[in-house]
Amino acid sequence: MLTLAGHPLAVPILQGGMGVGVSLGGLAGAVAACGGMGCISTADTGFREPDFLKKPFDANLRALKKEIRRAKELAHGAGMIAVNAMVATRQYAQAVQAAAEAGADAVISGAGLPLDLPGLVGRSDVALAPIVSSARAARLICRTWARHYHRAPDFIVIEGCRAGGHLGFAEQDLLDGTCQSLDEILPEVLAVVHPYAVEAGREIPVFVAGGIYTGRDMAHFTAQGAAGVQMATRFIATYECDASQGYKDVLIAAKEEDVRIIHSPVGMPGRALATPLVKQLEAGLRLPPRHCSACIKTCVPSQIPYCITHALIQAVEGNVEEGLFFCGANVGRLDRMMHVSELMDEVTREWRKHQ
């Protein structure tokens, strides 16, 4: 059994963080109850709070703490509860600190390089993990953490080019299909982290994400040295997922040919469905923001083609016309609703069978 910062993880499956509002306390708690790591997205967690439009920062932190407590209650002491915090957000530091205060077991951070993450959480009982898409990024993070904070990552998540949402690859490489594969990135990252693990006197488990769908996929990567996997899109088609049923129905109905690589106002490419919003953007239309919650550090409302917060909120509520529906490359394989416990059992059983 893996132990991350003192927390046992019976099942090495991480549920990827999905914002806005797709993975909150309900989904995260259900995954943890099965022995895995459930993950709450810190991206505009408070969008349903009554004061969100006027005081988004206050609403987000309040809701984040509430969702962590709810997840902990649902987990009944099993698994781990993590948060996914995007470096690109203005509230990054405050969200990380609030999560630690509320009792999160782990902070997973990406959408930028989390070089200062250990400085935001001065506790060894909270596992810290960067999301990387290359050995180069892993090396820079490990070196920076060791030099400035005398700390190594508690684990690392590699997100490959088949993941959903924001992607750590060049947009043209994604369109051309020339990105490194997980099979290529994994051994390189394992080689990078090895000396830091030796220095820390413990393992630094590496999890892979992006295109992981079955237990057979999981067995393939654990045979190559991965500690486990992170999955996200598959968890959307579960009853416990915090998104509306309308959101889930859109993804279940999606086909492989409906998937697009889009450019996000975050400044990164992303993978999403070709809904009416995406088609309008592809046609060159601009949809000026109606309201700004000051979510992204680099966002200039007068210049962006659309407001990603508004688009993600509309999606999670099931608004097909205005919503941005992020998804992984395997979204076309979703065909039915399941309980989290069924999904975890299916993947784990198949993984053990093919080990």
Secondary structure, DSSP 8 states (H G I E B T S, - for coil): -EEETTEEESS-EEE---TTTTSSHHHHHHHHHTTSEEEEE-TTTTTTSTTTTT-HHHHHHHHHHHHHHHHHHHHTT-SEEEEEEETTBTTHHHHHHHHHHHT-SEEEEESS--TTHHHH---TTSEEEEEESSHHHHHHHHHHHHHHHS---S-EEEE-TT-SEE-SS-HHHHHHT-S--HHHHHHHHHHHHHHHHHHHTS---EEEESS--SHHHHHHHHTTT--EEEE-HHHHTBTT-SS-HHHHHHHHH--GGGEEEEE-TTSSEEEEE--HHHHHHHTT-----S-----BTT--TTT-SS-HHHHHHHHHTT-TTT---B--TTGGG--S-B-HHHHHHHHHHHHHHH-
